[in-house]
């Protein structure tokens, strides 16, 4: 029997668990009462981290598309790029929110409604930085849960900015579509930590990721990948278990180094 190709194995990710399906249903309901959407993408994978059904669900409501983690990728002039720690980029985003909100608030003003807050939903894949962005816009009051892993936000929560920007922000759990948009989307999402840890085989993802980023990997680690890149990395880093190269530890090291930007500013799309 012929062995499955690595990419076919990757496409068997368990990436649509129950809480994701529930989050999608809740998101569609909340979209009926919000004024505009901030769609947050990962700067390293702006296409792979885009939810292609979002604009249809928004039903003609404004969608501001933003890429986060811009410090980990080359410049991208096609999107508003932000870094939650950079006040200048946040100021640009606030300007876009105000511009998109004005026609909505003017409509309420004509009906005598004064001082109404703009209701903004922040949407994106797990771990693209939704909660970090919200905390930055609320002057870092840590209102939204933050962690460097997927699936931390499990329920929707309204958060007041309590600033001159009169908006209410809705933090939402990460949404993931029920099927892949492309053959390599699963690999890219896993590499960028946008899927839960239990959704994929870390050794398989690391191996395929090392081949995908071969030029960066060979330069950073000063190794040749060959037929078994994880063994090459394990030997280079003296990761030996029971006399053999420890592929699991090597996989963990590669994934951590890539996610922390140590291999350089990289775009996978």
C-alpha positions as CSV (number, residue, x, y, z in Angstrom):
1,X,0.0,0.0,0.0
2,X,1.4,3.4,-1.1
3,X,2.1,5.8,1.8
4,X,0.0,8.9,2.0
5,X,1.6,12.2,0.8
6,X,2.4,14.6,3.7
7,X,0.0,17.2,2.4
8,X,-2.9,14.7,2.4
9,X,-2.1,13.9,6.0
10,X,-2.1,17.6,6.8
11,X,-5.6,17.9,5.4
12,X,-6.9,15.6,8.1
13,X,-6.5,18.1,10.8
14,X,-9.2,18.0,13.5
15,X,-9.7,21.8,13.1
16,X,-13.4,22.2,13.5
17,X,-14.2,21.3,17.1
18,X,-17.6,22.0,18.8
19,X,-16.7,25.4,20.3
20,X,-15.6,26.7,16.9
21,X,-19.0,25.7,15.3
22,X,-20.8,27.4,18.3
23,X,-18.7,30.5,17.9
24,X,-19.6,30.7,14.2
25,X,-23.3,30.5,15.0
26,X,-23.0,33.2,17.7
27,X,-21.0,35.4,15.4
28,X,-23.7,35.4,12.7
29,X,-26.3,36.4,15.2
30,X,-24.1,39.3,16.6
31,X,-23.4,40.6,13.1
32,X,-27.1,41.6,13.0
33,X,-26.6,44.2,15.8
34,X,-23.1,45.5,15.2
35,X,-22.2,48.5,13.1
36,X,-18.8,47.5,11.6
37,X,-16.3,44.7,11.6
38,X,-12.5,44.7,12.1
39,X,-11.1,41.6,10.4
40,X,-7.7,40.8,11.8
41,X,-5.2,38.8,9.7
42,X,-1.8,37.4,10.5
43,X,0.8,39.4,8.6
44,X,2.7,36.2,7.7
45,X,-0.3,34.6,6.2
46,X,-2.8,37.3,5.2
47,X,-4.6,35.1,2.6
48,X,-4.5,31.8,4.6
49,X,-5.9,33.7,7.7
50,X,-8.7,35.4,5.8
51,X,-12.3,34.0,6.4
52,X,-13.8,34.2,2.9
53,X,-17.4,34.1,4.1
54,X,-17.1,37.1,6.4
55,X,-18.1,39.9,4.0
56,X,-21.2,37.9,2.9
57,X,-22.2,37.4,6.6
58,X,-21.6,41.1,7.3
59,X,-24.3,41.9,4.8
60,X,-22.9,45.1,3.4
61,X,-21.8,46.5,6.8
62,X,-18.3,48.0,6.7
63,X,-15.4,45.6,7.1
64,X,-11.9,47.1,8.0
65,X,-9.3,44.5,7.1
66,X,-6.1,44.8,9.2
67,X,-2.9,42.7,9.5
68,X,-1.4,42.2,12.9
69,X,2.1,41.0,13.9
70,X,3.5,43.2,11.2
71,X,6.9,43.0,12.9
72,X,7.2,39.4,11.9
73,X,6.7,39.8,8.2
74,X,7.9,42.0,5.3
75,X,6.0,45.3,4.7
76,X,2.6,44.8,3.0
77,X,1.1,47.8,1.3
78,X,-2.2,46.0,0.5
79,X,-3.5,46.2,4.1
80,X,-3.5,48.5,7.2
81,X,-0.6,47.1,9.2
82,X,-0.6,47.3,12.9
83,X,1.4,46.3,15.9
84,X,-0.6,46.4,19.2
85,X,2.5,48.0,20.9
86,X,2.9,50.7,18.3
87,X,0.8,53.8,19.0
88,X,1.2,55.2,15.5
89,X,-0.3,52.2,13.8
90,X,-3.2,52.1,16.3
91,X,-3.8,55.8,15.6
92,X,-4.2,54.9,11.9
93,X,-6.7,52.1,12.8
94,X,-8.7,54.5,15.0
95,X,-8.9,57.0,12.1
96,X,-10.3,54.2,9.9
97,X,-12.9,53.3,12.5
98,X,-14.0,56.9,12.9
99,X,-14.3,57.3,9.1
100,X,-16.3,54.2,8.7
101,X,-18.5,55.0,11.7
102,X,-19.4,58.6,10.6
103,X,-22.3,57.7,8.2
104,X,-23.7,55.3,10.7
105,X,-23.7,57.8,13.6
106,X,-25.0,60.6,11.3
107,X,-28.0,58.4,10.6
108,X,-28.7,58.0,14.3
109,X,-28.2,61.7,14.9
110,X,-30.9,62.5,12.4
111,X,-33.3,60.5,14.5
112,X,-32.3,62.4,17.6
113,X,-30.0,59.7,19.1
114,X,-26.9,61.5,20.5
115,X,-23.7,60.0,21.9
116,X,-24.5,56.5,20.7
117,X,-21.4,54.2,20.8
118,X,-20.3,52.5,17.6
119,X,-20.6,48.8,18.0
120,X,-17.5,47.1,16.5
121,X,-16.8,43.4,16.2
122,X,-13.2,42.1,16.1
123,X,-13.0,38.9,14.1
124,X,-10.2,36.6,13.1
125,X,-8.6,33.2,13.3
126,X,-7.4,31.9,16.7
127,X,-4.3,33.6,18.0
128,X,-4.1,36.4,15.3
129,X,-4.1,39.0,18.2
130,X,-7.7,40.0,18.6
131,X,-7.6,40.3,22.4
132,X,-4.2,42.1,22.3
133,X,-5.6,44.7,19.9
134,X,-8.7,45.2,22.1
135,X,-6.5,45.7,25.1
136,X,-4.4,48.2,23.2
137,X,-7.5,50.2,22.2
138,X,-8.7,50.1,25.8
139,X,-5.4,51.6,27.0
140,X,-4.1,48.1,28.0
141,X,-6.5,47.6,30.8
142,X,-6.3,43.8,30.2
143,X,-10.0,43.5,29.7
144,X,-9.7,40.7,27.2
145,X,-7.8,37.4,27.8
146,X,-4.5,37.1,26.1
147,X,-2.2,34.1,25.5
148,X,0.2,33.0,22.8
149,X,-1.8,30.1,21.8
150,X,-5.0,29.4,19.9
151,X,-8.5,29.1,21.5
152,X,-8.1,31.3,24.6
153,X,-11.2,33.4,24.0
154,X,-14.1,31.0,24.2
155,X,-17.1,33.4,24.5
156,X,-18.1,36.8,23.1
157,X,-17.6,39.8,25.4
158,X,-18.5,43.5,25.0
159,X,-15.7,45.8,26.1
160,X,-16.0,49.6,26.5
161,X,-13.0,51.6,25.4
162,X,-13.7,54.3,28.0
163,X,-11.7,56.8,25.9
164,X,-12.4,59.6,23.4
165,X,-13.2,57.0,20.9
166,X,-16.8,56.3,21.6
167,X,-17.0,52.6,20.6
168,X,-17.9,49.3,22.1
169,X,-15.7,46.4,21.0
170,X,-16.9,42.8,20.8
171,X,-14.1,40.3,21.4
172,X,-15.0,37.0,19.7
173,X,-13.6,33.4,19.8
174,X,-11.4,32.6,16.8
175,X,-13.4,31.5,13.8
176,X,-12.3,28.8,11.4
177,X,-14.1,27.7,8.2
178,X,-15.3,24.2,7.9
179,X,-13.1,23.4,4.9
180,X,-9.7,24.5,3.5
181,X,-9.6,27.2,0.9
182,X,-6.3,25.8,-0.5
183,X,-4.1,22.7,-0.1
184,X,-1.4,24.4,1.9
185,X,-3.7,26.5,4.2
186,X,-3.6,23.9,7.0
187,X,0.2,23.9,7.1
188,X,0.4,27.7,7.1
189,X,-2.1,28.1,9.9
190,X,-0.4,25.4,12.0
191,X,3.0,27.0,11.5
192,X,1.7,30.3,12.6
193,X,0.0,28.9,15.7
194,X,-3.5,29.6,14.5
195,X,-4.8,26.1,15.3
196,X,-5.2,24.3,18.6
197,X,-2.2,22.2,19.6
198,X,-4.3,19.0,19.5
199,X,-5.4,19.7,15.9
200,X,-2.2,18.5,14.2
201,X,1.0,16.4,14.3
202,X,3.7,18.8,15.4
203,X,6.5,16.6,13.9
204,X,4.8,16.4,10.5
205,X,4.1,20.2,10.4
206,X,7.6,21.1,11.5
207,X,9.1,18.8,8.8
208,X,7.0,20.3,6.1
209,X,7.6,23.8,7.4
210,X,11.3,23.3,7.3
211,X,11.1,22.3,3.6
212,X,8.8,25.2,2.9
213,X,11.3,27.6,4.5
214,X,14.4,25.8,3.4
215,X,16.4,28.9,2.5
216,X,15.7,30.5,5.9
217,X,16.3,27.3,7.8
218,X,19.6,26.4,6.3
219,X,20.9,29.9,6.8
220,X,19.7,30.3,10.4
221,X,20.7,26.8,11.7
222,X,23.6,26.2,9.3
223,X,22.4,22.8,8.4
224,X,21.5,20.8,5.2
225,X,18.0,19.5,5.3
226,X,18.4,16.2,3.3
227,X,15.8,13.5,3.6
228,X,15.3,14.0,7.4
229,X,15.5,17.7,8.3
230,X,14.4,17.2,11.9
231,X,17.2,14.7,12.5
232,X,19.7,17.1,11.0
233,X,18.4,19.8,13.4
234,X,18.4,17.5,16.4
235,X,22.0,16.5,15.8
236,X,23.1,20.1,15.3
237,X,21.5,21.0,18.6
238,X,22.6,17.9,20.5
239,X,19.0,16.7,21.0
240,X,19.6,13.0,21.4
241,X,17.3,10.6,23.2
242,X,18.1,6.9,23.6
243,X,21.0,7.3,21.2
244,X,18.8,8.7,18.4
245,X,18.0,12.2,17.2
246,X,15.0,13.6,19.1
247,X,12.6,14.6,16.3
248,X,9.9,15.9,18.8
249,X,12.3,18.3,20.5
250,X,13.7,19.5,17.2
251,X,10.2,20.1,15.9
252,X,9.3,22.1,19.0
253,X,12.5,24.2,18.6
254,X,11.8,24.9,14.9
255,X,8.2,25.9,15.5
256,X,9.1,28.2,18.4
257,X,12.0,29.9,16.5
258,X,9.8,30.5,13.5
259,X,6.9,31.9,15.6
260,X,9.2,34.2,17.5
261,X,10.6,35.6,14.2
262,X,14.1,34.3,14.8
263,X,14.3,33.0,11.2
264,X,13.6,36.5,9.9
265,X,10.7,38.5,8.6
266,X,8.7,35.9,6.5
267,X,5.5,35.9,4.5
268,X,4.1,32.5,3.5
269,X,1.5,33.9,1.2
